[in-house]
Amino acid sequence: MIWLPVIVTLVYGDIMLYFNYQRKVEGPYPFLRVYNQSKKATVLWFTALLILIAGIGYLTAFVSAFF
């Protein structure tokens, strides 16, 4: 269950990244605007966000184990 938020975020991010790449939408977040930043920046944003989401999932599981 801890990985569910990561998987959902990754699927949503991939869909929106594809739509941004195809120029069907712009955004909705600055880090998804692939034509306004480098590919390296896009990869770094996704990596940082997935690590953050995983950390929140682990923290939530840890805290809920005590309550």
All heavy atoms as TSV, in Angstrom:
chain	resi	resn	atom	element	x	y	z
A	1	MET	N	N	0.812	-1.208	0.000
A	1	MET	CA	C	0.000	0.000	0.000
A	1	MET	C	C	0.845	1.257	0.000
A	1	MET	O	O	0.376	2.283	-0.447
A	1	MET	CB	C	-0.897	0.018	1.232
A	1	MET	CG	C	-2.190	-0.766	1.114
A	1	MET	SD	S	-3.035	-0.591	-0.425
A	1	MET	CE	C	-4.173	0.673	-0.066
A	2	ILE	N	N	2.061	1.168	0.491
A	2	ILE	CA	C	2.908	2.353	0.542
A	2	ILE	C	C	3.240	2.849	-0.868
A	2	ILE	O	O	3.365	4.047	-1.099
A	2	ILE	CB	C	4.201	2.058	1.337
A	2	ILE	CG1	C	3.852	1.808	2.798
A	2	ILE	CG2	C	5.193	3.190	1.211
A	2	ILE	CD1	C	5.000	1.340	3.630
A	3	TRP	N	N	3.341	1.940	-1.823
A	3	TRP	CA	C	3.736	2.318	-3.181
A	3	TRP	C	C	2.574	2.810	-4.024
A	3	TRP	O	O	2.787	3.325	-5.125
A	3	TRP	CB	C	4.431	1.148	-3.873
A	3	TRP	CG	C	5.750	0.901	-3.260
A	3	TRP	CD1	C	6.072	-0.102	-2.384
A	3	TRP	CD2	C	6.926	1.683	-3.406
A	3	TRP	NE1	N	7.378	0.012	-2.010
A	3	TRP	CE2	C	7.932	1.108	-2.622
A	3	TRP	CE3	C	7.219	2.832	-4.136
A	3	TRP	CZ2	C	9.214	1.631	-2.546
A	3	TRP	CZ3	C	8.499	3.350	-4.059
A	3	TRP	CH2	C	9.475	2.755	-3.272
A	4	LEU	N	N	1.344	2.680	-3.556
A	4	LEU	CA	C	0.187	3.118	-4.330
A	4	LEU	C	C	0.243	4.605	-4.695
A	4	LEU	O	O	0.036	4.951	-5.859
A	4	LEU	CB	C	-1.109	2.772	-3.602
A	4	LEU	CG	C	-2.386	3.093	-4.359
A	4	LEU	CD1	C	-2.467	2.290	-5.656
A	4	LEU	CD2	C	-3.592	2.802	-3.485
A	5	PRO	N	N	0.541	5.507	-3.745
A	5	PRO	CA	C	0.634	6.927	-4.132
A	5	PRO	C	C	1.728	7.189	-5.163
A	5	PRO	O	O	1.565	8.028	-6.042
A	5	PRO	CB	C	0.944	7.645	-2.812
A	5	PRO	CG	C	0.522	6.707	-1.754
A	5	PRO	CD	C	0.695	5.337	-2.302
A	6	VAL	N	N	2.825	6.463	-5.076
A	6	VAL	CA	C	3.917	6.638	-6.037
A	6	VAL	C	C	3.455	6.199	-7.424
A	6	VAL	O	O	3.706	6.888	-8.427
A	6	VAL	CB	C	5.171	5.853	-5.596
A	6	VAL	CG1	C	6.252	5.927	-6.648
A	6	VAL	CG2	C	5.686	6.371	-4.271
A	7	ILE	N	N	2.784	5.065	-7.491
A	7	ILE	CA	C	2.318	4.542	-8.782
A	7	ILE	C	C	1.283	5.481	-9.399
A	7	ILE	O	O	1.346	5.802	-10.591
A	7	ILE	CB	C	1.761	3.121	-8.616
A	7	ILE	CG1	C	2.895	2.168	-8.242
A	7	ILE	CG2	C	1.049	2.660	-9.877
A	7	ILE	CD1	C	2.444	0.800	-7.795
A	8	VAL	N	N	0.342	5.952	-8.587
A	8	VAL	CA	C	-0.681	6.868	-9.084
A	8	VAL	C	C	-0.039	8.163	-9.575
A	8	VAL	O	O	-0.387	8.671	-10.655
A	8	VAL	CB	C	-1.745	7.156	-7.997
A	8	VAL	CG1	C	-2.677	8.279	-8.414
A	8	VAL	CG2	C	-2.522	5.899	-7.681
A	9	THR	N	N	0.898	8.704	-8.828
A	9	THR	CA	C	1.600	9.926	-9.224
A	9	THR	C	C	2.379	9.707	-10.509
A	9	THR	O	O	2.379	10.566	-11.402
A	9	THR	CB	C	2.550	10.387	-8.105
A	9	THR	OG1	O	1.786	10.603	-6.921
A	9	THR	CG2	C	3.270	11.661	-8.485
A	10	LEU	N	N	3.029	8.576	-10.632
A	10	LEU	CA	C	3.816	8.275	-11.828
A	10	LEU	C	C	2.922	8.138	-13.058
A	10	LEU	O	O	3.232	8.679	-14.121
A	10	LEU	CB	C	4.625	6.999	-11.617
A	10	LEU	CG	C	5.596	6.626	-12.721
A	10	LEU	CD1	C	6.618	7.726	-12.940
A	10	LEU	CD2	C	6.294	5.328	-12.381
A	11	VAL	N	N	1.790	7.460	-12.922
A	11	VAL	CA	C	0.866	7.310	-14.056
A	11	VAL	C	C	0.312	8.673	-14.474
A	11	VAL	O	O	0.312	9.023	-15.655
A	11	VAL	CB	C	-0.276	6.327	-13.707
A	11	VAL	CG1	C	-1.367	6.362	-14.760
A	11	VAL	CG2	C	0.270	4.918	-13.550
A	12	TYR	N	N	-0.146	9.463	-13.503
A	12	TYR	CA	C	-0.667	10.801	-13.806
A	12	TYR	C	C	0.414	11.657	-14.444
A	12	TYR	O	O	0.176	12.336	-15.442
A	12	TYR	CB	C	-1.187	11.463	-12.529
A	12	TYR	CG	C	-1.496	12.928	-12.706
A	12	TYR	CD1	C	-2.644	13.331	-13.372
A	12	TYR	CD2	C	-0.649	13.906	-12.208
A	12	TYR	CE1	C	-2.940	14.672	-13.553
A	12	TYR	CE2	C	-0.931	15.251	-12.379
A	12	TYR	CZ	C	-2.073	15.627	-13.046
A	12	TYR	OH	O	-2.359	16.952	-13.220
A	13	GLY	N	N	1.609	11.623	-13.884
A	13	GLY	CA	C	2.706	12.419	-14.414
A	13	GLY	C	C	3.078	12.018	-15.829
A	13	GLY	O	O	3.337	12.877	-16.679
A	14	ASP	N	N	3.097	10.727	-16.096
A	14	ASP	CA	C	3.424	10.257	-17.446
A	14	ASP	C	C	2.368	10.696	-18.459
A	14	ASP	O	O	2.703	11.110	-19.570
A	14	ASP	CB	C	3.567	8.735	-17.471
A	14	ASP	CG	C	4.854	8.261	-16.832
A	14	ASP	OD1	O	5.788	9.076	-16.668
A	14	ASP	OD2	O	4.934	7.067	-16.493
A	15	ILE	N	N	1.098	10.606	-18.077
A	15	ILE	CA	C	0.027	11.036	-18.977
A	15	ILE	C	C	0.139	12.526	-19.268
A	15	ILE	O	O	0.077	12.956	-20.429
A	15	ILE	CB	C	-1.353	10.684	-18.386
A	15	ILE	CG1	C	-1.551	9.167	-18.381
A	15	ILE	CG2	C	-2.479	11.375	-19.153
A	15	ILE	CD1	C	-2.744	8.704	-17.584
A	16	MET	N	N	0.305	13.319	-18.224
A	16	MET	CA	C	0.404	14.765	-18.424
A	16	MET	C	C	1.682	15.150	-19.163
A	16	MET	O	O	1.681	16.089	-19.963
A	16	MET	CB	C	0.314	15.491	-17.081
A	16	MET	CG	C	-1.055	15.417	-16.444
A	16	MET	SD	S	-2.410	15.931	-17.529
A	16	MET	CE	C	-2.033	17.645	-17.764
A	17	LEU	N	N	2.753	14.439	-18.913
A	17	LEU	CA	C	4.005	14.694	-19.633
A	17	LEU	C	C	3.814	14.425	-21.123
A	17	LEU	O	O	4.261	15.206	-21.964
A	17	LEU	CB	C	5.114	13.814	-19.059
A	17	LEU	CG	C	6.524	14.128	-19.480
A	17	LEU	CD1	C	6.924	15.505	-19.000
A	17	LEU	CD2	C	7.472	13.087	-18.910
A	18	TYR	N	N	3.134	13.338	-21.457
A	18	TYR	CA	C	2.854	13.018	-22.858
A	18	TYR	C	C	2.008	14.119	-23.498
A	18	TYR	O	O	2.301	14.574	-24.608
A	18	TYR	CB	C	2.145	11.668	-22.952
A	18	TYR	CG	C	1.684	11.348	-24.350
A	18	TYR	CD1	C	2.588	10.914	-25.311
A	18	TYR	CD2	C	0.354	11.498	-24.709
A	18	TYR	CE1	C	2.166	10.638	-26.606
A	18	TYR	CE2	C	-0.078	11.219	-25.986
A	18	TYR	CZ	C	0.831	10.792	-26.935
A	18	TYR	OH	O	0.418	10.524	-28.204
A	19	PHE	N	N	0.941	14.548	-22.816
A	19	PHE	CA	C	0.087	15.597	-23.363
A	19	PHE	C	C	0.844	16.910	-23.525
A	19	PHE	O	O	0.613	17.647	-24.490
A	19	PHE	CB	C	-1.155	15.808	-22.500
A	19	PHE	CG	C	-2.201	14.741	-22.666
A	19	PHE	CD1	C	-2.990	14.355	-21.597
A	19	PHE	CD2	C	-2.399	14.122	-23.881
A	19	PHE	CE1	C	-3.957	13.372	-21.745
A	19	PHE	CE2	C	-3.364	13.141	-24.039
A	19	PHE	CZ	C	-4.145	12.763	-22.974
A	20	ASN	N	N	1.736	17.220	-22.592
A	20	ASN	CA	C	2.551	18.423	-22.722
A	20	ASN	C	C	3.508	18.300	-23.899
A	20	ASN	O	O	3.714	19.252	-24.641
A	20	ASN	CB	C	3.330	18.693	-21.434
A	20	ASN	CG	C	2.520	19.459	-20.429
A	20	ASN	OD1	O	2.453	20.663	-20.482
A	20	ASN	ND2	N	1.870	18.747	-19.523
A	21	TYR	N	N	4.090	17.129	-24.071
A	21	TYR	CA	C	5.013	16.892	-25.183
A	21	TYR	C	C	4.289	17.006	-26.526
A	21	TYR	O	O	4.836	17.524	-27.491
A	21	TYR	CB	C	5.674	15.522	-25.040
A	21	TYR	CG	C	6.669	15.231	-26.125
A	21	TYR	CD1	C	7.910	15.863	-26.125
A	21	TYR	CD2	C	6.372	14.336	-27.150
A	21	TYR	CE1	C	8.834	15.609	-27.122
A	21	TYR	CE2	C	7.290	14.086	-28.146
A	21	TYR	CZ	C	8.518	14.720	-28.134
A	21	TYR	OH	O	9.425	14.470	-29.128
A	22	GLN	N	N	3.050	16.544	-26.591
A	22	GLN	CA	C	2.249	16.624	-27.810
A	22	GLN	C	C	1.629	18.011	-28.009
A	22	GLN	O	O	0.939	18.242	-28.998
A	22	GLN	CB	C	1.143	15.573	-27.783
A	22	GLN	CG	C	1.636	14.149	-27.797
A	22	GLN	CD	C	2.360	13.807	-29.078
A	22	GLN	OE1	O	1.963	14.207	-30.163
A	22	GLN	NE2	N	3.455	13.076	-28.938
A	23	ARG	N	N	1.857	18.906	-27.056
A	23	ARG	CA	C	1.319	20.283	-27.063
A	23	ARG	C	C	-0.216	20.312	-27.040
A	23	ARG	O	O	-0.838	21.215	-27.582
A	23	ARG	CB	C	1.855	21.081	-28.237
A	23	ARG	CG	C	3.341	21.298	-28.167
A	23	ARG	CD	C	3.782	22.223	-29.268
A	23	ARG	NE	N	5.215	22.299	-29.323
A	23	ARG	CZ	C	5.934	23.334	-28.910
A	23	ARG	NH1	N	5.335	24.378	-28.399
A	23	ARG	NH2	N	7.241	23.320	-29.012
A	24	LYS	N	N	-0.815	19.325	-26.390
A	24	LYS	CA	C	-2.274	19.292	-26.244
A	24	LYS	C	C	-2.708	20.076	-25.009
A	24	LYS	O	O	-3.819	20.578	-24.958
A	24	LYS	CB	C	-2.778	17.857	-26.175
A	24	LYS	CG	C	-2.532	17.116	-27.475
A	24	LYS	CD	C	-3.129	15.746	-27.469
A	24	LYS	CE	C	-2.674	15.021	-28.706
A	24	LYS	NZ	N	-3.678	14.647	-29.609
A	25	VAL	N	N	-1.852	20.128	-24.001
A	25	VAL	CA	C	-2.085	20.943	-22.802
A	25	VAL	C	C	-0.772	21.626	-22.437
A	25	VAL	O	O	0.297	21.205	-22.864
A	25	VAL	CB	C	-2.587	20.116	-21.598
A	25	VAL	CG1	C	-3.923	19.497	-21.869
A	25	VAL	CG2	C	-1.581	19.075	-21.199
A	26	GLU	N	N	-0.873	22.673	-21.646
A	26	GLU	CA	C	0.323	23.314	-21.103
A	26	GLU	C	C	0.192	23.316	-19.591
A	26	GLU	O	O	-0.699	23.918	-19.036
A	26	GLU	CB	C	0.473	24.739	-21.605
A	26	GLU	CG	C	1.751	25.370	-21.119
A	26	GLU	CD	C	1.953	26.771	-21.650
A	26	GLU	OE1	O	1.308	27.133	-22.654
A	26	GLU	OE2	O	2.745	27.502	-21.053
A	27	GLY	N	N	1.085	22.617	-18.951
A	27	GLY	CA	C	1.023	22.541	-17.497
A	27	GLY	C	C	0.402	21.248	-17.042
A	27	GLY	O	O	0.613	20.245	-17.676
A	28	PRO	N	N	-0.318	21.178	-16.009
A	28	PRO	CA	C	-0.808	22.244	-15.160
A	28	PRO	C	C	0.241	22.765	-14.169
A	28	PRO	O	O	0.000	23.737	-13.488
A	28	PRO	CB	C	-1.978	21.594	-14.431
A	28	PRO	CG	C	-1.588	20.167	-14.319
A	28	PRO	CD	C	-0.815	19.876	-15.568
A	29	TYR	N	N	1.384	22.096	-14.131
A	29	TYR	CA	C	2.442	22.504	-13.210
A	29	TYR	C	C	3.671	22.919	-14.011
A	29	TYR	O	O	3.917	22.376	-15.088
A	29	TYR	CB	C	2.805	21.349	-12.269
A	29	TYR	CG	C	1.623	20.778	-11.548
A	29	TYR	CD1	C	1.108	19.534	-11.898
A	29	TYR	CD2	C	0.997	21.492	-10.538
A	29	TYR	CE1	C	0.005	19.006	-11.246
A	29	TYR	CE2	C	-0.107	20.979	-9.890
A	29	TYR	CZ	C	-0.592	19.735	-10.241
A	29	TYR	OH	O	-1.689	19.232	-9.597
A	30	PRO	N	N	4.455	23.853	-13.505
A	30	PRO	CA	C	5.632	24.323	-14.249
A	30	PRO	C	C	6.617	23.215	-14.608
A	30	PRO	O	O	7.219	23.246	-15.670
A	30	PRO	CB	C	6.284	25.339	-13.304
A	30	PRO	CG	C	5.213	25.756	-12.382
A	30	PRO	CD	C	4.277	24.594	-12.251
A	31	PHE	N	N	6.746	22.199	-13.756
A	31	PHE	CA	C	7.722	21.151	-14.036
A	31	PHE	C	C	7.256	20.184	-15.114
A	31	PHE	O	O	8.023	19.332	-15.565
A	31	PHE	CB	C	8.092	20.381	-12.764
A	31	PHE	CG	C	6.916	19.845	-12.003
A	31	PHE	CD1	C	6.337	18.650	-12.357
A	31	PHE	CD2	C	6.407	20.556	-10.932
A	31	PHE	CE1	C	5.248	18.151	-11.652
A	31	PHE	CE2	C	5.326	20.073	-10.219
A	31	PHE	CZ	C	4.755	18.858	-10.581
A	32	LEU	N	N	6.010	20.288	-15.564
A	32	LEU	CA	C	5.522	19.460	-16.666
A	32	LEU	C	C	5.610	20.173	-18.013
A	32	LEU	O	O	5.352	19.570	-19.043
A	32	LEU	CB	C	4.071	19.042	-16.417
A	32	LEU	CG	C	3.852	18.000	-15.331
A	32	LEU	CD1	C	2.368	17.784	-15.091
A	32	LEU	CD2	C	4.517	16.690	-15.684
A	33	ARG	N	N	5.961	21.413	-18.017
A	33	ARG	CA	C	6.061	22.179	-19.271
A	33	ARG	C	C	7.395	21.859	-19.937
A	33	ARG	O	O	8.379	22.559	-19.766
A	33	ARG	CB	C	5.905	23.659	-18.989
A	33	ARG	CG	C	4.537	23.981	-18.452
A	33	ARG	CD	C	4.347	25.431	-18.155
A	33	ARG	NE	N	2.999	25.632	-17.653
A	33	ARG	CZ	C	2.682	26.568	-16.791
A	33	ARG	NH1	N	3.598	27.403	-16.354
A	33	ARG	NH2	N	1.449	26.682	-16.378
A	34	VAL	N	N	7.385	20.812	-20.730
A	34	VAL	CA	C	8.625	20.253	-21.259
A	34	VAL	C	C	9.336	21.171	-22.244
A	34	VAL	O	O	10.534	21.035	-22.447
A	34	VAL	CB	C	8.381	18.877	-21.917
A	34	VAL	CG1	C	7.957	17.865	-20.877
A	34	VAL	CG2	C	7.359	18.956	-23.027
A	35	TYR	N	N	8.625	22.092	-22.856
A	35	TYR	CA	C	9.268	22.994	-23.806
A	35	TYR	C	C	9.857	24.228	-23.118
A	35	TYR	O	O	10.538	25.020	-23.757
A	35	TYR	CB	C	8.288	23.410	-24.902
A	35	TYR	CG	C	7.942	22.243	-25.807
A	35	TYR	CD1	C	6.716	21.611	-25.715
A	35	TYR	CD2	C	8.874	21.764	-26.710
A	35	TYR	CE1	C	6.420	20.533	-26.522
A	35	TYR	CE2	C	8.588	20.689	-27.523
A	35	TYR	CZ	C	7.360	20.077	-27.427
A	35	TYR	OH	O	7.072	19.001	-28.227
A	36	ASN	N	N	9.622	24.391	-21.829
A	36	ASN	CA	C	10.162	25.524	-21.081
A	36	ASN	C	C	11.366	25.145	-20.234
A	36	ASN	O	O	11.883	25.982	-19.502
A	36	ASN	CB	C	9.087	26.126	-20.167
A	36	ASN	CG	C	7.935	26.710	-20.956
A	36	ASN	OD1	O	8.060	26.962	-22.147
A	36	ASN	ND2	N	6.813	26.914	-20.308
A	37	GLN	N	N	11.798	23.892	-20.306
A	37	GLN	CA	C	12.933	23.437	-19.496
A	37	GLN	C	C	13.659	22.316	-20.233
A	37	GLN	O	O	13.149	21.765	-21.201
A	37	GLN	CB	C	12.460	22.954	-18.134
A	37	GLN	CG	C	11.564	21.741	-18.182
A	37	GLN	CD	C	10.945	21.419	-16.839
A	37	GLN	OE1	O	11.082	22.160	-15.885
A	37	GLN	NE2	N	10.255	20.308	-16.759
A	38	SER	N	N	14.822	21.973	-19.726
A	38	SER	CA	C	15.602	20.906	-20.351
A	38	SER	C	C	15.048	19.527	-19.967
A	38	SER	O	O	14.277	19.394	-19.021
A	38	SER	CB	C	17.065	21.013	-19.918
A	38	SER	OG	O	17.181	20.717	-18.543
A	39	LYS	N	N	15.460	18.518	-20.725
A	39	LYS	CA	C	15.053	17.148	-20.398
A	39	LYS	C	C	15.615	16.736	-19.047
A	39	LYS	O	O	14.963	16.035	-18.285
A	39	LYS	CB	C	15.538	16.185	-21.477
A	39	LYS	CG	C	14.817	16.344	-22.780
A	39	LYS	CD	C	15.342	15.379	-23.821
A	39	LYS	CE	C	14.662	15.635	-25.152
A	39	LYS	NZ	N	15.171	14.756	-26.196
A	40	LYS	N	N	16.811	17.200	-18.749
A	40	LYS	CA	C	17.440	16.884	-17.464
A	40	LYS	C	C	16.606	17.449	-16.311
A	40	LYS	O	O	16.399	16.772	-15.304
A	40	LYS	CB	C	18.856	17.444	-17.418
A	40	LYS	CG	C	19.599	17.128	-16.153
A	40	LYS	CD	C	20.994	17.705	-16.186
A	40	LYS	CE	C	21.724	17.441	-14.886
A	40	LYS	NZ	N	23.073	18.009	-14.890
A	41	ALA	N	N	16.127	18.660	-16.469
A	41	ALA	CA	C	15.305	19.276	-15.423
A	41	ALA	C	C	14.012	18.493	-15.226
A	41	ALA	O	O	13.571	18.293	-14.088
A	41	ALA	CB	C	14.998	20.727	-15.774
A	42	THR	N	N	13.401	18.026	-16.321
A	42	THR	CA	C	12.176	17.241	-16.221
A	42	THR	C	C	12.427	15.946	-15.459
A	42	THR	O	O	11.657	15.570	-14.569
A	42	THR	CB	C	11.621	16.933	-17.624
A	42	THR	OG1	O	11.374	18.168	-18.315
A	42	THR	CG2	C	10.332	16.141	-17.543
A	43	VAL	N	N	13.511	15.259	-15.786
A	43	VAL	CA	C	13.852	14.003	-15.100
A	43	VAL	C	C	14.141	14.263	-13.628
A	43	VAL	O	O	13.690	13.503	-12.757
A	43	VAL	CB	C	15.048	13.316	-15.791
A	43	VAL	CG1	C	15.570	12.156	-14.969
A	43	VAL	CG2	C	14.656	12.853	-17.182
A	44	LEU	N	N	14.861	15.326	-13.315
A	44	LEU	CA	C	15.163	15.658	-11.920
A	44	LEU	C	C	13.892	15.983	-11.139
A	44	LEU	O	O	13.745	15.565	-9.987
A	44	LEU	CB	C	16.156	16.811	-11.842
A	44	LEU	CG	C	17.578	16.474	-12.259
A	44	LEU	CD1	C	18.446	17.740	-12.289
A	44	LEU	CD2	C	18.189	15.444	-11.321
A	45	TRP	N	N	12.965	16.724	-11.750
A	45	TRP	CA	C	11.697	17.034	-11.094
A	45	TRP	C	C	10.929	15.763	-10.772
A	45	TRP	O	O	10.429	15.579	-9.660
A	45	TRP	CB	C	10.826	17.931	-11.980
A	45	TRP	CG	C	10.993	19.387	-11.767
A	45	TRP	CD1	C	11.535	20.290	-12.636
A	45	TRP	CD2	C	10.622	20.143	-10.613
A	45	TRP	NE1	N	11.516	21.541	-12.089
A	45	TRP	CE2	C	10.957	21.486	-10.845
A	45	TRP	CE3	C	10.027	19.802	-9.396
A	45	TRP	CZ2	C	10.717	22.486	-9.923
A	45	TRP	CZ3	C	9.797	20.806	-8.470
A	45	TRP	CH2	C	10.137	22.124	-8.733
A	46	PHE	N	N	10.819	14.875	-11.767
A	46	PHE	CA	C	10.074	13.634	-11.545
A	46	PHE	C	C	10.728	12.787	-10.466
A	46	PHE	O	O	10.045	12.227	-9.609
A	46	PHE	CB	C	9.961	12.838	-12.852
A	46	PHE	CG	C	8.687	13.089	-13.585
A	46	PHE	CD1	C	8.500	14.259	-14.307
A	46	PHE	CD2	C	7.660	12.173	-13.544
A	46	PHE	CE1	C	7.324	14.505	-14.967
A	46	PHE	CE2	C	6.476	12.409	-14.208
A	46	PHE	CZ	C	6.309	13.584	-14.930
A	47	THR	N	N	12.039	12.689	-10.498
A	47	THR	CA	C	12.747	11.903	-9.500
A	47	THR	C	C	12.529	12.475	-8.100
A	47	THR	O	O	12.219	11.733	-7.160
A	47	THR	CB	C	14.254	11.863	-9.825
A	47	THR	OG1	O	14.430	11.342	-11.152
A	47	THR	CG2	C	15.014	11.015	-8.840
A	48	ALA	N	N	12.672	13.778	-7.967
A	48	ALA	CA	C	12.478	14.417	-6.665
A	48	ALA	C	C	11.051	14.234	-6.158
A	48	ALA	O	O	10.838	13.935	-4.970
A	48	ALA	CB	C	12.821	15.906	-6.766
A	49	LEU	N	N	10.075	14.386	-7.046
A	49	LEU	CA	C	8.679	14.229	-6.629
A	49	LEU	C	C	8.357	12.800	-6.220
A	49	LEU	O	O	7.652	12.578	-5.229
A	49	LEU	CB	C	7.743	14.695	-7.738
A	49	LEU	CG	C	7.718	16.200	-7.958
A	49	LEU	CD1	C	6.952	16.536	-9.223
A	49	LEU	CD2	C	7.118	16.909	-6.763
A	50	LEU	N	N	8.866	11.824	-6.954
A	50	LEU	CA	C	8.610	10.432	-6.588
A	50	LEU	C	C	9.270	10.071	-5.266
A	50	LEU	O	O	8.692	9.343	-4.452
A	50	LEU	CB	C	9.068	9.496	-7.702
A	50	LEU	CG	C	8.220	9.565	-8.980
A	50	LEU	CD1	C	8.796	8.638	-10.047
A	50	LEU	CD2	C	6.780	9.224	-8.699
A	51	ILE	N	N	10.461	10.589	-5.017
A	51	ILE	CA	C	11.120	10.355	-3.727
A	51	ILE	C	C	10.319	11.008	-2.604
A	51	ILE	O	O	10.122	10.410	-1.539
A	51	ILE	CB	C	12.577	10.868	-3.757
A	51	ILE	CG1	C	13.411	9.970	-4.669
A	51	ILE	CG2	C	13.168	10.944	-2.358
A	51	ILE	CD1	C	14.803	10.501	-4.968
A	52	LEU	N	N	9.826	12.214	-2.847
A	52	LEU	CA	C	9.016	12.907	-1.843
A	52	LEU	C	C	7.728	12.144	-1.550
A	52	LEU	O	O	7.370	11.944	-0.384
A	52	LEU	CB	C	8.695	14.325	-2.318
A	52	LEU	CG	C	7.819	15.157	-1.393
A	52	LEU	CD1	C	8.568	15.453	-0.096
A	52	LEU	CD2	C	7.413	16.438	-2.078
A	53	ILE	N	N	7.039	11.687	-2.591
A	53	ILE	CA	C	5.800	10.937	-2.404
A	53	ILE	C	C	6.068	9.632	-1.659
A	53	ILE	O	O	5.307	9.237	-0.768
A	53	ILE	CB	C	5.133	10.658	-3.770
A	53	ILE	CG1	C	4.713	11.959	-4.450
A	53	ILE	CG2	C	3.948	9.715	-3.630
A	53	ILE	CD1	C	3.657	12.729	-3.731
A	54	ALA	N	N	7.154	8.935	-2.004
A	54	ALA	CA	C	7.502	7.692	-1.305
A	54	ALA	C	C	7.805	7.977	0.164
A	54	ALA	O	O	7.398	7.224	1.052
A	54	ALA	CB	C	8.699	7.023	-1.974
A	55	GLY	N	N	8.510	9.068	0.436
A	55	GLY	CA	C	8.813	9.443	1.815
A	55	GLY	C	C	7.557	9.729	2.613
A	55	GLY	O	O	7.429	9.313	3.772
A	56	ILE	N	N	6.625	10.425	1.999
A	56	ILE	CA	C	5.357	10.707	2.676
A	56	ILE	C	C	4.602	9.408	2.936
A	56	ILE	O	O	4.012	9.222	4.005
A	56	ILE	CB	C	4.510	11.693	1.849
A	56	ILE	CG1	C	5.169	13.072	1.846
A	56	ILE	CG2	C	3.076	11.769	2.370
A	56	ILE	CD1	C	4.548	14.054	0.875
A	57	GLY	N	N	4.630	8.483	1.983
A	57	GLY	CA	C	3.970	7.189	2.168
A	57	GLY	C	C	4.578	6.404	3.323
A	57	GLY	O	O	3.869	5.841	4.155
A	58	TYR	N	N	5.907	6.353	3.374
A	58	TYR	CA	C	6.573	5.652	4.479
A	58	TYR	C	C	6.295	6.327	5.817
A	58	TYR	O	O	6.041	5.654	6.817
A	58	TYR	CB	C	8.089	5.578	4.249
A	58	TYR	CG	C	8.494	4.457	3.350
A	58	TYR	CD1	C	9.092	4.717	2.127
A	58	TYR	CD2	C	8.295	3.127	3.718
A	58	TYR	CE1	C	9.472	3.683	1.292
A	58	TYR	CE2	C	8.672	2.092	2.893
A	58	TYR	CZ	C	9.261	2.372	1.680
A	58	TYR	OH	O	9.630	1.351	0.847
A	59	LEU	N	N	6.339	7.648	5.848
A	59	LEU	CA	C	6.074	8.374	7.085
A	59	LEU	C	C	4.649	8.131	7.561
A	59	LEU	O	O	4.411	7.910	8.748
A	59	LEU	CB	C	6.330	9.866	6.885
A	59	LEU	CG	C	6.125	10.754	8.104
A	59	LEU	CD1	C	7.116	10.387	9.209
A	59	LEU	CD2	C	6.295	12.215	7.728
A	60	THR	N	N	3.713	8.159	6.646
A	60	THR	CA	C	2.314	7.905	6.990
A	60	THR	C	C	2.144	6.494	7.548
A	60	THR	O	O	1.440	6.277	8.545
A	60	THR	CB	C	1.417	8.102	5.762
A	60	THR	OG1	O	1.599	9.434	5.273
A	60	THR	CG2	C	-0.038	7.887	6.103
A	61	ALA	N	N	2.770	5.509	6.904
A	61	ALA	CA	C	2.678	4.126	7.385
A	61	ALA	C	C	3.322	3.986	8.759
A	61	ALA	O	O	2.804	3.273	9.637
A	61	ALA	CB	C	3.341	3.185	6.391
A	62	PHE	N	N	4.439	4.654	8.967
A	62	PHE	CA	C	5.135	4.596	10.249
A	62	PHE	C	C	4.286	5.193	11.355
A	62	PHE	O	O	4.145	4.606	12.443
A	62	PHE	CB	C	6.477	5.321	10.144
A	62	PHE	CG	C	7.260	5.331	11.405
A	62	PHE	CD1	C	7.928	4.196	11.827
A	62	PHE	CD2	C	7.347	6.478	12.178
A	62	PHE	CE1	C	8.668	4.204	13.007
A	62	PHE	CE2	C	8.078	6.498	13.352
A	62	PHE	CZ	C	8.733	5.359	13.771
A	63	VAL	N	N	3.720	6.361	11.108
A	63	VAL	CA	C	2.897	7.038	12.118
A	63	VAL	C	C	1.610	6.246	12.392
A	63	VAL	O	O	1.192	6.105	13.538
A	63	VAL	CB	C	2.575	8.489	11.676
A	63	VAL	CG1	C	1.515	9.115	12.561
A	63	VAL	CG2	C	3.834	9.331	11.682
A	64	SER	N	N	0.986	5.715	11.336
A	64	SER	CA	C	-0.270	4.988	11.528
A	64	SER	C	C	-0.051	3.665	12.259
A	64	SER	O	O	-1.003	3.127	12.843
A	64	SER	CB	C	-0.948	4.729	10.188
A	64	SER	OG	O	-0.202	3.847	9.419
A	65	ALA	N	N	1.153	3.152	12.292
A	65	ALA	CA	C	1.434	1.914	13.014
A	65	ALA	C	C	1.345	2.135	14.533
A	65	ALA	O	O	1.109	1.184	15.287
A	65	ALA	CB	C	2.818	1.388	12.651
A	66	PHE	N	N	1.513	3.375	14.970
A	66	PHE	CA	C	1.492	3.674	16.398
A	66	PHE	C	C	0.138	4.202	16.877
A	66	PHE	O	O	-0.072	4.343	18.070
A	66	PHE	CB	C	2.580	4.678	16.757
A	66	PHE	CG	C	3.960	4.092	16.607
A	66	PHE	CD1	C	4.781	4.464	15.549
A	66	PHE	CD2	C	4.435	3.158	17.523
A	66	PHE	CE1	C	6.034	3.925	15.411
A	66	PHE	CE2	C	5.690	2.614	17.378
A	66	PHE	CZ	C	6.499	2.992	16.320
A	67	PHE	N	N	-0.750	4.502	15.975
A	67	PHE	CA	C	-2.044	5.069	16.372
A	67	PHE	C	C	-3.176	4.237	15.919
A	67	PHE	O	O	-3.304	3.520	15.103
A	67	PHE	CB	C	-2.212	6.496	15.855
A	67	PHE	CG	C	-1.232	7.453	16.442
A	67	PHE	CD1	C	-0.130	7.901	15.730
A	67	PHE	CD2	C	-1.389	7.900	17.747
A	67	PHE	CE1	C	0.776	8.782	16.276
A	67	PHE	CE2	C	-0.479	8.792	18.302
A	67	PHE	CZ	C	0.602	9.232	17.562
